[in-house]
Amino acid sequence: MHTRRSPLILPRPLQERLEAAVQAFVSADKRFDADFAAPCGEHAFIAPDSVSWQVFKNPLSLFVGGVAAVILELAEPRVRAGVWGQSTFRDDPLQRIRRTGLSAMMTVYGARSHTEKMISRVTAMHARVRGTTEDGRPYRADDPELLIWVHATARFGFLEAYAAWVHPLDKIARSRYHHEGIETARLYGAHGAPATQEEQELLFMTMRDRLESSSVIFEFLDIVRSVKLLPHSMGGIQELLVKAAIDILPEWVRERLELGEAWDLRPWQRLAVQRAGAAIDRIPLRSAPAAQACRRLGLPEDYLYLAR
């Protein structure tokens, strides 16, 4: 990993507004146990000095990476049928986005016992989701092949968003990152999920001919551009972040999904996203899962921001 820069100290009113926004995001879903600060001393599945702990602390790249991951999921017809046809995304997109983001962060920062319970609930739900695609292909949400694709697209999205819009990652860091996600992938049932950058690239090429454009993808993009996810003062950046998500997709994926020039970022927009991503990466937020997890393990709240 790169050398960490010193934390960025904001004026108190601005810091408090950001903390309130993060707290609202973390605690909004009462059905989700989002206490990352307990039990005291209990380790996560991934260590604090990992690449994943750095990548997942950045809210901007998490949003961008999450959007990119969902685009890739919806490009696979069986996953699309399960995600779009048998979920609450259309009815309550904000709550679904929150729950998906918190689940991802739980696998990185959550205490092992909490993470195991969450994954157990999710796998039980997956076991009940099955159906048929529009062209008659049966699917099951607990199909190992589909679980591997969902895991791989999520890990791809968060990694590439961080590398593109926050800080570049070298080959060693990328390999560590992929390996760090394997244990929780297996708990989800995604046995055989990519453990290296090369394995992920091979999986993407294997899936190439199965991915397809769909009106559902564009409906999803319309939702995430307009849903009130960010504070009102930051609302203007949300559409840029959706375009930033499309920007990190492989060029051949964009071509297959018909995500053309209309989704390109202008040079000044690209620079704005990069500067925002780099700045946010230096702002410790004590209500965020990363800081909560540090407190749980007896580490300084700004542990992930200290140079070493």
N, C-alpha and C positions, 0 to 999 in steps of 0.2 A: 504493500500500500504506500501511497504518497505520504510525505511528511505533513502532519496536521498543522494548520495555521491557528493563531490565537483566536479565542472566542470573540464574537462581535457583540459588544454591549450596546443595546438600543436605549433610547430615552424611555423612561419608566412608563409613560402612558401608552406608547406603542408596544412595548414589551407586554404590558398587561392585556392589551387587546388581542395580541397573538396568543397569549396563554389561554385566554378565555375561549378563543376559537378552537384551539386544540382540545381543551377540556370538553367543550360541547361535542366535538367529533368523537372523542373517546368514550364519553359517558351517555351518548344519546340513546343507545339501544340497551334497554334494561334487561333484555333476555340474554345479552352477551356479557360474560364475566370478564371485564376489561381491566381488572386490577393487576397491573404488571409489577407492582411494588411488593407483592406477597406471593408465597410465604417467605419470610425473611431468610436470606441465605441460600434459598433453593436455586440451583443452576438451571439455565435454559439448555435446549438441545444444541445451541451454537454458542461458542465462547465469546466473551466481550472483545477479545483482540482479533476477531474475525473480520473478513471483508464484509460479510453480510451485516454486521452491526453498524458499519460505516454507511453502507448503501441504504439501509432501511430507515436511517434517521432523518433523511431529507424529504420533507413533505411534497416539495415540488416534483422531484423525480419519481416519488411514489405515485402521484396522480398520473403523470405522463406514462410511466411504465405500466400502470394498471389499465389505462385506456388501450395501450398497444397490445397488452395481453388479451383483453376481451375481443379486440378486432380479430386477432389470430384464432381465438376460440370459436368465434362466430363464423369464421371462414371454413371450418370443418362441419359438414352438414349434420352429422349425428350430434356433435356437441351443441351446435346451434339449436337443434330441435329441443334438446333437453334444457339448455340455459334459457332460451327465449320462450319456449312453449310451456315450461313447467316451473317457472320462477316468478318472483314478484317484481322483476326489474321494470316492466312497463308501468305497473301500478304504483310503485314506490321506489323510483330509481335512487333517490338520495340515501334511503335506508339500506338498500342493497349495496351501494358503493361503500358506505361506512362499514357494513358487516364484512364485505370482502377485504377491505383494507385492514381492518382489525384482525381478521383471521390470518392474513399474511404476516402481520407484525407479531402475532402471538407465536407463530412457528419460529421466529427469530429471537424475540425478547422474553417471551412468556416463561414462567416456571414450568418445569417439565410436567408436573402433575396437572396444572391447568391446561397445558397444551394437549396432553393426552386425552383429557376429558373433552376438549373442544373437537379434536379430530375424531373421537369416538362418535360424537353426535353427528358430525358431518358424514361420516361413512355410513351410519345408520340411515340417514336421510337419502344418501346416494343409492342405497340398496332398494329403496322404494320407487326410484325414478326410472321409468322405462317407457318405451313407446316406439313409434314408427316415424321416419322422416317423410317429407312430402312425396318423395319418389318411391316410398315403400320399403326402405331399409330399416330393419329393427335396430334399436340401440338400448343400452343400459348405462346408467351413469356410473356404475361400478365396473365397467369394462376396463381392464388394465390398460389397453391401448389408448383409450380416451383419457384415462387418468394421467398417463404419461404425457400426453399432449397438453393437457391443462397445466400440469406441473411445469413442463418445459417452457410453455409460453409465458407463464407468470415469471419464472426465473429470468427468462430472456428479457422481458419488458423492463423489470426493475434494474437489471444490470446495465442494459444498453441505455436506458434513460439517464442513469447516473453517469455513465462514461461519456455520454454525448453532451449533457447539459450541466454537469457539476464538475467532474474531474476525470480525465482519461485514466483507464486502468490497463496495466500491462498484462502480458500473457500469464505470468505467475499468479497475479491477483485474480484473474478470471478463472483460472483452474481451481484455485482455493475456493472461490465463491461457488462454483458448481458442486464441488465435493461437499461443501457445508450443507447443502440442501438435501442430501441423499437420505439421511435417517428419517426425517419427517415425511419425505416422499414415500418411503416404504410403509410408514404408518397409515398413510392415506390409501395404500394399495397400489401405488405407482412403482412397482418393482421394475427395474430396468430403466429408470429415468436417467437422463444424461448426467454423467459424473465428471465430464470434461467439456471444454469448449469444442473439441473435435467431435465428440459424441452428439452434442447439441446440433452442430452444423449438419451432421449426417442425418439426424432425425428430421430436420427441416427439409432436406433434399428428398428424403423418403416420402414425406407428406406432400410434396410439391403438387403432384397431380390430383390430390384429393381436395385441395383448397379451392374455393370458388367464391365469386362475388354474390351478393345477395342484398335485397332491399332492407333486410333486417340490419345489416351492418350500417347502412346510411341512417336508418331510424335510430340506432344506438348512438351514432355520432351527433345527430340532432339533439338527442336527450342530454348527452354529457356537455354539449356546448351551452345549453340553456338552463339546466337544473341549477338551483341556487346552492352550490357547494362551497364556494369561497366567500369570504366577507364582502359586503357590498363595495367597499373601497377597492377591492382587488378584482371585481367582476370582469373588467376589461381584459384581463390576462387569460381568462379561462379558454377562450377560443384559440388563443395562441398556443396554449398547452395541448389542446387537442391536435393541432397541426404538428406540434413537436412530437407527439406520439406517433403520428403517421410518418414523420420524417425518419424515425429510427427503424422502421420496417425495412427489410431487404427490398431492393428495387424490384426484384421479380415478384414479390408478394404484392407490392403496390400495383404492378401491372395486372396481375391476375384478379385483384379485387377492384380494379377500375378506380383507383384513388389517384387521379391525375394531377395536373398542374394547379388546379383550383385549391388543392390542399397544401401547396408549397408555402414555406415561410419566406418572407422577403429578408434580405440581408440584415436590415435593422431589427426585424423581429427575432431573427436567430440570435443576434447579439444580445437583445433584451432578455431572452429566455436564459441564455448562458450566464449573464451577469446576475440575474435573479437566483438561478440555481446555485451559483457559487456563493452568493451572499447569504442565502438561507442556510446553507451548509455550515455556516459559522455561528449560527444563533442557537444557543442552548435553550430548550424549552422544558421547564421542569415538570410540566403536566404531560409531556409526550411519553409514549411507551419506552423510548430509549433511556430517558432520564429516570423514569420509574424503575426500570430494570437495573440501572446502575445503583440506585439507592438500595434495592433489594439485596444486592451482592456486596454492599458496603463500599462501593466505589464512589468517587466524586461525581456529582451530577453532570459536570462538564468533562468527564473522563474521555468521551469520544472526540473532544475538541482540543485536547491537550497535545502539544508537540512532543514526539518521542521517537 
